[in-house]
Amino acid sequence: MATDPTTYNRDLFSDDVSKLPPEDDGRRNLFDFAEFNLQIEKLSPAQISDRWPELITLTDSADIIKMYKRAAGESRKVLKSHPKIASIVK
């Protein structure tokens, strides 16, 4: 796997996110991302369609929801693999 050559202003994966102030944009973004993934994993396909109708297109919505569920599970695993972020992942 290639390394990401992008230069970022900050590495949230090395910050202790749980100790950042609630108004910190990085903290809020990570918490929002983790919460979105948790909701995608927990909700039924019908609940996902109701809550986020913009995720459903004219193509096979069942396949789209399965894709989101897989992505949410994989994202949670990645977040959990970083000790300073794992505390925000349920």
HUTA-V645401 format. One line per field, one symbol per residue. ss: DSSP state (H for helix, E for strand, C for the rest). psi: psi as a letter, one per 40 degrees, with the letter a starting at -180 (. if undefined). A space follows every 10 residues. Layout:
ss = ???
psi = ???
//
This chain:
ss = CCCCCCCCCC CCCCCCHHHC CCCCHHHHHH HHHHHHHHHH HHCCHHHHHH HCHHHCCCCC HHHHHHHHHH HHHHHHHHHH CCCCCHHHCC
psi = hiihehhidi gdeeigdeei idehdddddd dddddddddd ddiidddddd dgdeehaeah dddddddddd dddddddddd ehdedddeh.
//
